[in-house]
Amino acid sequence: MTPERYRRIRATLDRRQPDLTLVMAGVHKPHNIAAIIRTCDAVGVFRAHAVLPDNRSRVPAGTAMGSQRWVDIRQHDTAEQAIRQVREGGCQVLAAHFSEHAVPYREIDFTRPTALLLGTEKYGVDEICAEQADEHVMIPMMGMVESFNVSVAAAIILSEACEQRRRAGMYDRPRLDDETYRRTLFRWGYPRLAALCDERGLNYPSVDEQGGVDAATLGMLEEGAGGSGPEQ
């Protein structure tokens, strides 16, 4: 890892928001998943949650998520399980769902711990999940269509969350706990070696102020990884 890459990774981690997250409850088209995760990265979401439909789309959708290394994706068997986990983490659950109770998304306080719940491309958030949400949010529409594409809706709402948090100074200091920060820094900077440590049950080595790892430790890990040379 070069010093320049190290500084960029540190700057990104310094802005990650541990209490802003998203639940994809049935989103299954790979291009939508990839676009949503790209938005998560852009606004500083550290971890997102996904419930993939149990059909043939599960494999390509999972592949789309696996290609996004900058956002931690937690997969769940059911939407109820995912909602329960984010709520146990202290998040308000906001369903992107048009109902008689829905409020315009800009009226929401996104500086609170928040999980945005998205439903399937065709049907949106189902009624069972909608009942479990704390609030329903909507994007006012000015044309003939009734809603945005799910990935576009995610970008619009999360951009508002980002702006509110930026004004509140929530990107001005690191907010991840020290251990999560340290482990993520190594995974992002040395993904191949991190995978090897995970496989062998080893602790991640410490990274110095230039983004380097102790030469002896690095040599030992690279030898175990096949000796394909240092990661950039």
Sequence and secondary structure as in RCSB ss.txt:
>XXXX:A:sequence
MTPERYRRIRATLDRRQPDLTLVMAGVHKPHNIAAIIRTCDAVGVFRAHAVLPDNRSRVPAGTAMGSQRWVDIRQ
HDTAEQAIRQVREGGCQVLAAHFSEHAVPYREIDFTRPTALLLGTEKYGVDEICAEQADEHVMIPMMGMVESFNV
SVAAAIILSEACEQRRRAGMYDRPRLDDETYRRTLFRWGYPRLAALCDERGLNYPSVDEQGGVDAATLGMLEEGA
GGSGPEQ
>XXXX:A:secstr
  HHHHHHHHHHHHT BTTEEEEEES   HHHHHHHHHHHHHHTB EEEEE  SSTTHHHHHHHHHT TTSEEEE
 S HHHHHHHHHHTT EEEEE  STT EEGGGS TTS EEEEE BTTTBS HHHHHHSSEEEE    SS S   H
HHHHHHHHHHHHHHHHHTTTTSS  S HHHHHHHHHHHH HHHHHHHHHHT       TTS   HHHHHHHHHHT
T      
